[in-house]
Amino acid sequence: MPRLVVDDISTGYSPDHPVLNGLSLSVENGGRLALVGASGSGKTTLFRALAGFMDISAGQISVGIRLVSQPGLTLNPERRGVGLVFQDLALFPHMTVERNIRYGLRGLSATEATRRVHELLELTGLLALRDALPEALSGGQQQRVALARALAPRPGVLLLDEPFSSLDLETRLRLLHAVTEILDAEQMTALLVTHDQGEAFAFADEVAVIGGGRIEQAGSPKSLYAMPASREVARFIGEGSFLHAEFAPGEMTVETPFGAVMPRWIEEPPSAAERIEILIRPEDLSLALQGDEGTHVRVLSYRYMGSFVDLMVALDDGQQLHWHSPVMTAPSAGADVRVTLKGGLYPAFRQ
């Protein structure tokens, strides 16, 4: 059963220019959803509407069985049953870790509040730092304090607004893993707003791509990467290049510079011969082995990325493709090599 339901909402900063226009999504009880989108896509506006900082002009928002927003009704943030974690954390600098977490536990007896704070200190690995002030903590430790404080009153839904963006990569990845374990232990329903697709994939059971004030596609990280519902989603989720191909009615395959390829049609297949495009991911290319014919490409650029080399290559017809090559076999810039396309289905789009 969904714990958070957003049903056909619209809102904006002026009546004539809605930022969200008929947007719907839901998060299952105990599920983790990541909302990703480019700047200006509407993700921050949606977060503000979910948190109760912004009225909606159409539709409804529900947390559990409770209606928290509709036209003419916007429950205040403290009455919505949501926990909030912001990018700037908003920890009280004069309060210890323990007092920051305890803040907001009104309505509990002193014994119950102490027990709950102790649970969260243990769960977040902060027990030894309970008497420390925020200024004495690392960025990752401060994030865990903010998370524990938001979880303390056991909200119906936890909303996180790009809380990891200021952390270095290693700390971010380590904290993402820790946060998902904490949320699972609390059986907490959570929605993360982020512009970082890698962060979204690491955090969520389901990812929703927002663009133009609507949800363009929602599904598992794997399904969004393998089967983008549109060119916009394909461009935003992962790296990729669009390769021209020729379609002929009645044929199971399409013809490309790499030979015949099996398409996975994202739209209705054309009814007549037509030039189309297929999506090629950087990992779909590989260096032709001895004895394989392969397709000639010229390496335009070489970028060493540590675990792989990021190459830009040009086909003889001028089309350019991204290629992630193993370090040991990566050709240098300017090299002429032959490459093959791995077998499988390739997302196909009409031009």
C-alpha positions in Angstrom: 0.0 0.0 0.0 1.4 3.4 -0.9 2.6 5.5 2.0 2.9 8.7 0.0 0.5 9.5 -2.8 0.8 12.6 -5.1 -2.3 12.7 -7.2 -2.4 15.0 -10.3 -1.1 18.1 -8.6 -0.3 21.4 -10.1 1.4 24.4 -8.6 3.7 27.3 -9.4 4.8 30.7 -8.5 2.2 32.4 -10.7 -1.2 31.2 -12.0 -0.1 31.6 -15.6 3.1 29.6 -15.3 2.7 26.4 -13.4 5.9 24.6 -12.5 4.2 21.3 -11.8 1.4 20.4 -14.1 -0.7 17.3 -13.4 2.1 15.4 -11.6 1.4 12.1 -10.0 3.6 9.6 -8.1 3.5 7.3 -5.2 5.9 5.6 -2.8 5.1 2.2 -1.2 5.2 1.7 2.5 8.8 1.2 3.5 10.0 2.0 -0.1 12.7 4.4 -1.2 12.1 6.6 -4.2 14.7 9.0 -5.7 13.4 12.0 -7.7 15.9 13.1 -10.3 15.8 15.9 -12.8 17.8 18.7 -14.4 17.8 22.2 -13.1 14.4 23.8 -13.7 12.7 20.4 -13.9 10.4 21.1 -10.9 12.0 18.8 -8.4 12.6 21.5 -5.8 9.1 22.8 -6.2 7.7 19.3 -5.7 9.8 18.9 -2.5 8.4 22.2 -1.2 4.8 21.1 -1.9 5.4 17.7 -0.2 7.0 19.4 2.8 4.1 21.8 3.2 6.1 24.9 2.3 3.9 25.6 -0.8 0.2 25.4 -1.7 -1.0 23.4 -4.6 -3.7 24.7 -7.1 -5.0 21.2 -8.2 -4.8 17.6 -7.0 -4.1 16.0 -3.7 -1.1 14.9 -1.5 -1.7 12.2 1.1 0.6 10.7 3.7 -0.8 7.3 4.7 -4.6 7.8 5.0 -4.2 11.5 5.8 -4.9 14.2 3.3 -2.2 16.9 3.8 -2.6 19.1 0.7 -5.3 20.1 -1.7 -6.5 23.4 -3.1 -7.4 25.5 0.0 -5.7 23.1 2.4 -2.0 22.9 3.3 -1.2 21.4 6.6 1.9 22.9 8.2 5.1 20.9 8.0 4.9 19.9 11.7 1.4 18.5 11.2 2.0 16.5 8.0 3.8 13.5 9.5 7.0 14.0 7.5 10.6 14.2 8.5 12.9 16.6 6.7 16.6 16.5 5.9 18.0 19.5 4.0 21.2 20.1 2.1 22.4 22.6 4.8 21.4 20.2 7.6 20.2 23.0 9.9 21.7 21.5 13.0 21.6 23.7 16.1 25.3 24.7 16.7 24.9 25.2 20.4 23.3 21.8 21.1 25.1 18.5 21.5 24.5 15.6 19.2 22.1 14.1 21.8 20.1 17.3 22.2 19.9 17.9 18.5 18.3 14.4 18.1 16.0 14.9 21.1 14.7 18.2 19.7 11.2 17.5 18.4 10.4 14.6 20.6 7.6 16.5 22.3 4.8 14.5 23.7 7.0 11.6 25.0 7.9 11.1 28.6 11.5 11.7 29.6 12.1 8.0 29.8 10.6 7.3 26.3 12.6 10.2 24.8 15.8 9.0 26.3 15.2 5.4 25.0 14.4 6.7 21.5 17.5 8.9 21.4 19.7 6.0 22.6 18.2 3.7 19.8 19.1 6.3 17.1 22.6 7.0 18.5 23.3 3.3 18.3 21.7 2.9 14.9 23.6 5.8 13.4 26.9 5.0 15.1 27.0 8.2 17.0 26.8 6.9 20.6 30.4 7.9 21.3 29.8 11.4 20.0 26.6 12.1 21.9 28.1 15.0 23.9 29.9 16.6 20.9 28.9 19.8 19.3 28.2 19.8 15.5 31.4 21.9 14.8 33.5 19.0 16.1 31.9 16.5 13.7 32.9 15.6 10.1 30.4 16.2 7.3 29.3 12.6 7.3 28.8 12.6 11.0 26.7 15.8 10.8 24.6 14.1 8.1 23.9 11.2 10.4 22.9 13.6 13.2 20.4 15.3 10.8 19.0 12.0 9.7 18.6 10.7 13.3 16.9 14.0 14.3 14.4 13.6 11.4 13.8 9.9 12.2 13.3 10.5 16.0 9.5 11.2 16.0 8.9 8.3 13.6 7.4 10.3 10.7 5.2 8.7 8.1 7.6 9.7 5.3 11.2 11.0 5.3 11.9 13.7 2.7 15.6 14.4 1.8 16.6 17.4 -0.3 20.1 16.8 -1.8 21.6 16.0 1.6 24.8 14.4 0.2 25.8 17.0 -2.4 28.5 18.8 -0.2 30.3 15.6 0.7 33.4 14.1 -1.1 32.8 11.0 -3.2 34.1 8.4 -0.8 32.2 9.8 2.1 29.0 10.1 0.0 29.1 6.5 -1.1 29.9 5.3 2.4 27.1 7.4 3.9 24.6 6.4 1.2 25.1 2.7 2.1 24.7 3.5 5.9 21.6 5.6 5.3 19.8 2.9 3.3 20.6 0.4 6.1 19.3 2.8 8.7 16.1 3.4 6.7 15.6 -0.3 6.3 16.1 -0.9 10.0 13.4 1.8 10.7 11.2 0.5 7.9 11.0 4.1 6.8 9.4 5.3 3.6 11.7 7.9 2.0 11.9 10.2 -1.0 15.2 11.7 -2.0 15.5 14.7 -4.3 18.8 14.8 -6.2 20.3 15.9 -9.5 22.9 13.0 -9.2 21.7 9.9 -11.0 24.5 7.7 -9.4 23.3 8.8 -6.0 19.7 8.1 -7.0 20.6 4.6 -8.2 22.5 3.8 -5.0 19.7 5.0 -2.7 16.5 4.0 -4.3 14.3 1.0 -5.0 12.5 3.2 -7.6 13.7 6.2 -9.5 11.4 8.9 -11.0 12.6 11.3 -13.7 11.0 14.7 -13.6 11.0 17.1 -16.5 8.7 19.9 -17.5 6.8 19.6 -14.3 5.7 16.0 -14.9 7.1 12.5 -14.2 8.6 11.3 -17.5 9.3 7.8 -16.3 9.4 5.9 -13.0 10.7 2.4 -12.4 13.6 0.5 -11.0 17.1 1.9 -11.7 17.8 -1.1 -14.0 14.6 -0.6 -16.1 15.3 3.2 -16.5 18.8 2.5 -17.7 17.9 -0.4 -20.0 14.5 0.8 -21.3 14.3 4.6 -21.2 10.8 5.7 -22.2 12.0 8.8 -24.2 15.0 10.4 -25.6 15.0 12.9 -22.7 15.2 10.0 -20.1 17.9 8.3 -22.2 20.0 11.4 -22.3 19.6 12.1 -18.5 20.0 8.5 -17.2 23.6 7.3 -17.8 25.8 8.2 -20.7 24.9 7.2 -24.2 25.1 8.1 -27.9 22.4 7.9 -30.6 23.5 5.9 -33.7 21.7 6.1 -37.0 20.2 2.9 -38.3 18.0 1.9 -41.2 14.6 0.2 -40.7 12.8 -1.9 -43.3 9.2 -3.2 -42.7 9.0 -6.9 -42.0 12.6 -7.1 -40.8 13.4 -8.2 -37.2 16.6 -6.2 -37.1 17.8 -2.8 -38.2 21.0 -2.1 -40.2 23.8 -0.1 -38.6 27.5 0.6 -39.3 28.1 -2.5 -37.0 25.8 -4.7 -39.1 22.3 -6.0 -38.1 21.2 -5.1 -34.6 18.0 -6.2 -32.8 16.0 -3.1 -31.7 13.9 -2.7 -28.6 11.2 -0.3 -29.8 10.5 2.5 -27.3 7.8 3.9 -29.7 5.7 2.2 -32.3 7.9 0.8 -35.1 7.7 2.7 -38.4 5.2 1.4 -41.0 7.6 2.2 -43.9 11.3 2.2 -44.5 12.8 4.9 -42.3 16.0 6.1 -40.7 15.9 5.6 -37.0 18.3 5.9 -34.1 19.4 3.3 -31.5 20.9 4.1 -28.1 24.5 2.9 -27.6 25.8 2.9 -24.0 29.6 3.3 -23.5 30.0 -0.2 -22.3 28.3 -1.7 -25.4 31.5 -1.3 -27.5 34.6 -3.5 -27.3 37.9 -3.8 -29.1 37.6 -6.3 -32.0 39.4 -9.6 -31.2 41.8 -11.1 -33.6 39.7 -12.8 -36.3 36.7 -10.5 -35.8 36.0 -8.1 -38.6 34.8 -5.2 -36.5 34.0 -1.7 -37.6 36.7 1.0 -38.1 36.8 3.9 -35.8 39.3 6.7 -35.0 39.9 7.6 -31.4 39.3 11.4 -31.0 39.9 11.7 -27.2 41.3 9.7 -24.3 40.5 10.3 -20.7 41.9 8.1 -18.0 39.2 7.6 -15.3 40.9 5.1 -13.0 39.0 1.9 -13.4 38.4 2.5 -17.2 39.3 4.9 -20.0 36.6 7.2 -21.4 37.1 7.4 -25.2 35.3 9.4 -27.9 35.5 7.6 -31.2 34.4 8.6 -34.7 32.9 6.2 -37.3 33.8 6.6 -41.0 30.5 8.4 -41.6 31.4 11.0 -38.9 29.1 9.7 -36.2 30.7 9.9 -32.7 30.2 7.4 -29.9 31.3 7.2 -26.2 33.3 4.1 -25.3 34.4 2.9 -21.9 37.4 0.7 -22.5 39.4 -1.4 -20.1 42.6 0.4 -19.1 44.9 -2.3 -20.3 43.6 -2.5 -23.9 42.5 1.1 -24.4 43.8 2.6 -27.7 45.5 6.0 -27.5 44.1 9.3 -29.0 44.5 9.3 -32.8 44.6 5.5 -33.1 42.7 3.7 -35.8 41.1 0.5 -34.4 38.3 -1.8 -35.1 35.5 -2.3 -32.6 32.4 -4.5 -32.2 29.0 -4.0 -30.7 28.0 -6.4 -28.0 24.9 -8.6 -28.6 21.6 -7.7 -27.1 18.6 -5.5 -27.6 19.1 -1.8 -28.2 16.5 0.9 -27.4 15.3 2.3 -30.8 13.7 5.7 -31.4 12.1 7.2 -34.5 13.8 10.4 -35.7 
